[in-house]
Amino acid sequence: MKERIKGRKNYPTDEVDPENFLSDESVRELINTKETIKFKSEDYYKLFNCVHCGECDTESERISLKQKYVEDGNSFEGINEMVEYFEKFRSPYPTNKMRIKKSKDISRESDTLLFMGCLSTIRIPKYTQHALQYLIQQEIDFTILDTEICCGWHLKINGLNKEYEICKNENREIFNSKKFKEIICLCPACYYLFKNEMNGLNAEVKYISDYLNPSKILKSGRVGVQHLCQLMNRGKEGVESLIDNILRETGYEVIDVPHWCCGGGSGWMGRTNVIEEIARKRMSDFNREDLDYVTTYCPSCWWILRRFSKQCKIHPKAVDLFELLL
């Protein structure tokens, strides 16, 4: 595999924690023998040394090994809270209360749903507010739910398959009962799961990038983009060129910053020390004098950019893509 950034491995967890990195070959060997072995608590460091960027060819197998780890009676920090919050709120957080302002310009009834996701509505409401404003500006007719049930991504990738299946079934029931014809996802994890794993869903699933257009107001500035591993590595090739062209047509100069994971694919869960080290390395890529802005169109990437751009005191200002286009 050709390295994209000189001197750095493409697999982010191999770069920051090589001692616990499992190659694709090692993962396949474990899969072939998983029925005859029993994982122990110390296996956590290798099995959970993954931020689910989709860079490897064995992501589904890695998830399966995590499920086996939990089935073997093992635990990890945060798992009890994860189950508790799921049972109480159907959310990764100790609440399901949205912090966004529900504009009167959003339709009460529509056959198109904007599914925003837990992180978007609870942790980064300003980002989500910009996305809502953008769709309204584009005169897209859509509605939102009064309360959302998590897509279950955090449950799936942490080995909690029973809980994930509940999320999937409950969401499908809601979507079909309301007769939505189209679901626009603000989060790439939601998009991937609804599009590929929700059998029996009657609606077409799209990602919000399908609705982006150049701004009618000419803008300026030099922009570096954190493109989405969770789209590029999971079948939505070409999205990075689409976004770059939209920015150029809006008047921005897009500065090439070779792609690398930001660390946010699994959220701020699991091995947070690994996530943080990846995030700091990625911030170093954007710490350039020839950039005015660094941007993204993924809530998880935005959470990383917003948090670590400040901590690392990088030169460009972090501004989400919707705000750049408004």
Buried (B, 14 or more C-beta within 10 A) or exposed (E): EEEEBEEBBBBBBBBBBEEBBBEBEEBBEBBEEBEEEEBEEEBBBBBBBBBBBBBBEBBEBBBBBBBBBBEBEBEBEBBEEBBEBBEEBBBBBEEBEBBBEEEEEBBEEBBBBBBBBBBBBBBBBEBBBBBBBBBBBEEBEBBBBEEBBBBBBBBBBBBBBEBBBBBBBBBBEBBBEBEBEBBBBBBBBBBBBBBEBBEEBEBEBBBBBEBBEBBEEEBEBBBBBBBBBBBBBBEBEEBBEEBBEBBEEBEBEBBEBEBBBBBBBBBBBBBBEBBBBBBBBBBEBBBBEEBBBBBBBBBBBBBBBBBBBEEBEBEBEBBBBBBBBB
